[in-house]
Amino acid sequence: MPTRLERRWYGATPSPLLTPVAALYTAIAARRRAATVPQAVGVPVIVVGNISVGGTGKTPVVEWLVRQLVDAGLRPGVVSRGYGGRLGRRPVRVLPQHTPAEVGDEPCLIAASTGAPVVIGRDRVAAARLLCEHAAVDVVIADDGLQHYRLGRAMEICVVDGVRGLGNGACLPAGPLREPAQRLAEVDFILVNGGDWQPPALAAGTPWARFALRVGALRRLGDGTPAGALSALAGQRVHAVAGIGRPARFFEMLTAQGLQVQPHPFPDHHAFTAADFAALSGAPILMTEKDAVKARGLAPDRAWVVPVTVDLHAPALTAHLQQRLDTLIHDRT
């Protein structure tokens, strides 16, 4: 659940003790960005990221974007940091035999759910070049690369949690922001995940749209087979397991479906063990897709996966996106 620091970030004014440190952090970050020369990788790069720490829903957006590009006749690939995996010091292509312990949970999920080629690496430029060299992609999507300034980009999409917004508006460590709110005026699109937050006046010229995460049919954790609609569990008590950036979002989604939720939050990218599930007796166990890739073989047979998809009805935004992509591809050829 939220730490004391997070509660202050999202529920109080910045600490006077931390404000000078935040100013120093902001100055160093701005200097680093100004001194960095972006590197091209040979194809257009679309960065999907955020300016705040914690989960905003980037991974479902990346999956949605991959499918949009495929439907447009393009061949997208994805690069990721591979957080939580022991590989990645050098670029590594994610293969079906890789585990989350090797390449990270999010890259495993994106590769499995979309079928797109995925490369992880601390150096996102090297990762993108490897992707272009070996996977014949014509568009690269950078998952969580907004602050990886060396990676040249043709388009930036910033995802914001519509419930928490930008918190107290301060940069780390006085607030949750990796970059000042003014950064929103520089990105190409802002996608707001639920809630009622809206971009501030300083970003009035940036196109934006609100999206929702919709739950799909349940799947068995063990073999991935369909197991019926989530609504079949309405009124029942369930164990909800979530090791994501903001576990409360998952719990709220289940509660909205009429389930009696017993929440079990874990840290983001948590490496599950059998002991994590040993005490969860009786009721069904529900978890996110991101957690499921790490829990197979550890959780009991009554564990189910709850998939989510991006529900975005913004024809003007998607048309603008398609127009930009058409221009980028045409200019490259």
Buried (B, 14 or more C-beta within 10 A) or exposed (E): EBEEBBEBBBEEEBBEEBBEBBEEBBEEBEEEEEEEEEBBBBBBBBBBBBBBBBBBBBBBBBBBBBBBBBEBEBBBBBBBBBBBBEBBEEBBBBEEEBBBBBBBBBBBBBBBBBEBBBBBBBBBBBBBBBBBEEBEBBBBBBBBBBBBBEBBBBBBBBBBBBBBBBBBBBBBBBBBBBBBBEBBBEBBBBBBBBBEBBBBEEBEEBBBBBBBBEBBBBBBBBEEEEBEEBEEBEEEEBBBBBBBBBBBBBBBBBBEBEBBBBBBBBEBBBEBEEEBBEEBEEBBBBBBBBBBBBBBEBBBEBBBBBBBBBEBEBEEBBEBBBEBBEEBBEEEE
